[in-house]
Amino acid sequence: MKTKSFLITGGAGFIGSNFITYFLNKYDNIKIVNLDKLTYAGKLFNLKEVNSNKNYTFIKGDICDRLLIEQLFKEYDFNGVIHFAAESHVDNSIKNPSTFIDTNITGTYNLLDIAKNHWMDSPQKIKENHINSRFHHISTDEVYGSLGTEGLFTEQTSYAPNSPYSASKASSDFIVRSYYHTFGMNVVTTNCSNNYGPKQHDEKLIPTIIRKALKGEDIPIYGDGKNIRDWLYVKDHCIGIDMVFNNGISGETYNIGGKNERDNLYIANTICNILDKIVPKNTSYKNQITYVKDRPGHDYRYAIDASKIENDLQWKAKENFETGIKKTIDWYINKYQE
C-alpha cells in the first residue's frame, strides 16, 4: 500500500500534538509533516514522544507564508491536510484582533487555495492521483455564539460569533464551505466544544486552576463563575477527528462535544477537591478561589448536540468530566514537579 503523506498545521499546539501522537500510533503507512510557527502556544516539548519517529517531520513555518506552503506541497505531494493552526485565546483576540484575522482567515485561505491548485485541474475536476485527498478544517463551537439555559448547538445552528476570535473562525469556516460549493473540493469541518487534557497551554482555565492551586496563589474565576462550557477530553476529540477525516462525507460539518456541561466554579471546586486528596495541605485549595472582573462579552453557555457524529460515524466520548479531569490533574502535577 502506498504511503500517504499528510500536512498537519499547528501540530505543536495542544490538540494538534495530541492528535499527531494518536495518529502515528494508530497508522503505520502514513507520513506526517507538522508545520507550526511555534508561537507562545506551540511547544516542541509536546511532541517528544514522536520526535524520533521515521514517519514524522517537523517544519517551523507560518501558514500565512504562501511560498513555503507551495514548496511543501511540491516536495511532499500531500494526500490530506488537517488544519489545527489558529490563534485561539479569546482574551488575546480582544487585545490584538489583527493577529487572529491574519492567521485564522488569511492562513486558512492560503492552505485551501494551494491544496485546491495541487489536487484539482479545474472546478469539479480532481486530479486522478488525488481523488481521495481531503482538507479537514478544525473549528470551534464558539462560532455559534452563546446559548441561554436551554438548547444545544447543532450543525444547523446559525452562526453568531461574539468575539474577534470566534468571528475569525467563523470566517474561516465559510471560506472552507465556499471551496466545496464553488470548486467541488473535498473538505470536511469539525466544530468542537472546549477541550481539556494533557499538553494544554498554561493560560487556559483548567491548567491555570491546577497551577495556581499548587503554587498557593489566587485561583481567578471570571464574574460569578456561572459561565457553562461543554467539556471534551482531548483524546476523545482526536478519535473523532480521525473518524471524520477518514469516513466523513465531503462538504459536511460535524459537531464534536463531550456532553459534559459544567460551570467554571464547579470545575474549580472539583479540581480543588481532588488536589485536597492527592496533594493535601493545611487548608483546602478552595480557599484560594477568587472572583475577578468578567471578560468583555463573555458568552454565558456553550453546549453541543453531537448526535450527527454519534449516529453517522459511531463516535462516542469515552471520558466523562470526572474521569478525564483526574487524568488531566495527574499529568499537570507531573509537569509542574519536573
Stockholm file with secondary structure:
# STOCKHOLM 1.0

chainA/1-338         MKTKSFLITGGAGFIGSNFITYFLNKYDNIKIVNLDKLTYAGKLFNLKEVNSNKNYTFIKGDICDRLLIEQLFKEYDFNGVIHFAAESHVDNSIKNPSTFIDTNITGTYNLLDIAKNHWMDSPQKIKENHINSRFHHISTDEVYGSLGTEGLFTEQTSYAPNSPYSASKASSDFIVRSYYHTFGMNVVTTNCSNNYGPKQHDEKLIPTIIRKALKGEDIPIYGDGKNIRDWLYVKDHCIGIDMVFNNGISGETYNIGGKNERDNLYIANTICNILDKIVPKNTSYKNQITYVKDRPGHDYRYAIDASKIENDLQWKAKENFETGIKKTIDWYINKYQE
#=GR chainA/1-338 SS CCCEEEEEETTTSHHHHHHHHHHHHHCSSEEEEEEECCCTTCCGGGGTTTTTCTTEEEEECCTTCHHHHHHHHHHHCCSEEEECCCCCCHHHHHHCHHHHIIIIIIIHHHHHHHHHHHHEEETTEECGGGTTCEEEEEEEGGGGCCBCSSCCBCTTSCCCCCSHHHHHHHHHHHHHHHHHHHHCCCEEEEEECEEESTTCCTTSHHHHHHHHHHHTCCEEEETTSCCEEEEEEHHHHHHHHHHHHHHSCTTCEEEECCSCEEEHHHHHHHHHHHHHHHSCCSSCGGGGEEEECCCTTCCCBCCBCCHHHHHHHCCCCCCCHHHHHHHHHHHHHHHHHC
#=GC SS_cons         CCCEEEEEETTTSHHHHHHHHHHHHHCSSEEEEEEECCCTTCCGGGGTTTTTCTTEEEEECCTTCHHHHHHHHHHHCCSEEEECCCCCCHHHHHHCHHHHIIIIIIIHHHHHHHHHHHHEEETTEECGGGTTCEEEEEEEGGGGCCBCSSCCBCTTSCCCCCSHHHHHHHHHHHHHHHHHHHHCCCEEEEEECEEESTTCCTTSHHHHHHHHHHHTCCEEEETTSCCEEEEEEHHHHHHHHHHHHHHSCTTCEEEECCSCEEEHHHHHHHHHHHHHHHSCCSSCGGGGEEEECCCTTCCCBCCBCCHHHHHHHCCCCCCCHHHHHHHHHHHHHHHHHC
//
